[in-house]
Amino acid sequence: MKSPAEQLEILTRGVANILSEKELLKKLERGAPLRVKLGVDPTSPDLHLGHSVVLEKLRQFQELGHQAVLIIGDFTAQIGDPTGRSKTRPPLSRDDILANAKTYQEQAFRILEKEKTEIVFNGEWFNKMSFSDVIQLNARVTMQQMLQREDFKNRIANDQEVRLHEIQYPIVQGWDSVEVKADVELGGTDQLFNILVGRDMQKIEGMESQVVMCLPILEGLDGVHKMSKSLNNYVGITEPAGEMFGKLMSVSDELMGRYSILLVGEELAADEHPLEAKKSLAHKIVARYHSAKAAEQALANWNNRGNLDEVKLPGFDPPADRTDLCGIVQAAFAAIEEPKSGGDVRRLIQQGSIQLGGEKLTDPKFEPSLESGNVLKLNKKRSVRIV
């Protein structure tokens, strides 16, 4: 067990806002595990590296012996977090929310230790509340407090509507902290207002207020905008290892140090060449979400990319004008003048010799989504790059 001072140094690394270090140190000095809350609303099916920043910080708390509390906002997702929004979010169906929640949990456990994570759904308490309970909950805050939010103020100033149910969002997020007895709450910098409401709620209930820890918002691969699937500047945590590695190698040298701190919790070695440092960072991230073996293969493919034969797929010539894996691999062998029969190719696939972007593929009928630059491993000696 590290000392409170050592823990504080690790936990505050890469944090944008904390209220306050003094409070956190005081809690750590008690020697008891802290309850560290992170709430996520399952509003989409997949997570990317931007989402992973707060999950990595939660993992740090776990590694230091503290209790991670992951709140799945099955109730709050029905409201929709208005943070940073210029208009009301469209409502999600209950089925969509539950399907997304399942995916979120599966992907979150690529970072968090499952057996050390407490999972709770905030519908457990909110769905039991009567209308009288809701009125009493609202009585704990003022309208003036809620309208201090920048996004609400901006909408009102621009004559855009703010729906009353949106004003409820910070209130219910704050009440989550009371329910789970949070000692610390994590979130992005855009969640500061909501987390502060949680502090106020706990104080009103006679509890010790939670420490606020806000992590920076991760820029996407363009180095300008917030990482987002809609802007196509993201790295998905379930992407094939080779694609993940290649995307990370496109990160600018200026942004690389920030990625290292926020995604793996380490500072780059000052004496390492930027290219080698970038390879090392990409290797660590791929190993985190896939495996050390997949990371080694992705690194080898990257280093050998100039020595690989290039094959044009799909739209390839005979022997097989098909887009399933068997046809693609057969065409690739033909392109490098090592023709193989369909039976030979199926056997190679079924025995696990074929990899696409570092991912082993074993179904001959699978139809992979190909992109230019993908590396297709044909056997132990030969790989090709798709163009």
ABEGO torsion letter per residue (X at the ends): XBBAAAAAAAAABGBABBOBAAAAAAAAAAGBBBBBBBBBBBABABBBAAAAAAAAAAAAAAAAGBBBBBBBBAAAAAAEBABGBABBBBBBBAAAAAAAAAAAAAAAAAABBAAABBBBBAAAAAAABBAAAAAAAAAABBAAAAAABAAAAAAAAAGBBBBAAAAAAAAAAAAAAAAAGBABBBBBAAAAAAAAAAAAAAAAAGBBBBBBBBBBBBBBAAGABBBBAAAGABBBAABBAAAAAAAAAABBAAAAAAAAAAAAGBBBBAABBAAAAAAAAAAAAAAAABBAAAAAAAAAAAAAAAABBBBBOBGBBOABBBABAAAAAAAAAAAAGBBBBAAAAAAAAAAGABBBGGBBBABAABBBBBBBGBBBBABAABBBBBX
